[in-house]
Amino acid sequence: MRIDKFLNAVNLTKRRAVAQDMIGEGVVYINGKAVKPAKNVALGDIITLVYLEKEMQYEVLAIPSIKSTPKSQQHLYVKELL
């Protein structure tokens, strides 16, 4: 699954357009490398989102098969790292 779709599907961003903007600004990384919107996400990848005042890291646990997952099930797809 593409990174922009993944971020939206697991509720890390509110809309896919927001995910694409973040990727375009260079604040989304997979395994330490800046990505483009078409980059595919794989199990075990570490996604880093760099915000103005903090940096969040998530490990990919599963790839959703549906377009949108409930926020309550986010823990099934990503694990927040410290």
N, C-alpha and C positions, 0 to 999 in steps of 0.2 A: 504494500500500500504506500502511496506517495506520502511524504512527510507532511505536506500541507493538509491533506485529507485526514491523516492520522491525528494531527494536533486537534483538529475540529471534532473528529469522531469520538475521541476519548476526553473531550471537554477541557483540554488545556488552553484552548482559545475559544472565544464565543462564536466566531464565524471563520470560514475558510479564508475570506478576504483578509482578515486580521492576520492569520497565519502566513499568508503570502506576503503581506507587508513586512512582517517581522523577518521573514526569510530574506526578503529583498534588502532590508537594512543590515543584514549580516549578524543578527543576534541569536540565530538558531544554529546549533552545532550538533552533529552526530559523531560520537566517538572522538571529540576534539577537533573536528574539521567543519568549517562553514559549509552549508549546503545550499542547493538550489531547490525550488519547489517540486521538481520531478524526482528527487532522490527517494529511493525506496527504503522503507524501514524494515529491519529484520529483528527477529527475536534476540534478546540480549544486548541490543544497541543501547548506548547511553545518550539520551537527548539532553542537551543543555540549552536553557533559555536564559539569556542575559537581560535583566531589567535594569533600570536606572540605578537602583540602590541595592539590588541583590541578584544572585544567580541561583537558578533552580536546576537540579539534575533529576532525571527520571530514567529508570531502566524499563525497557520494553519487555513485558511479560507475555503478551499475546497480541495478535493482530485481529481487530474486530472484523466480523463478516458483514456487519450492517453499517449504514451511513452514520447513525448517531446512537450513542449508548447513554443510558441514564447516568447522571452524575453519581448516584449511589453505587454504580458498578465500576467506577473508574479504577478502583484498586485491583480489578481483575486483569487490567490491560497495562497499567504502569505502576511502578513502585517509586515513590519519592526517596531520593538518596540525600544523605546529609552533606 
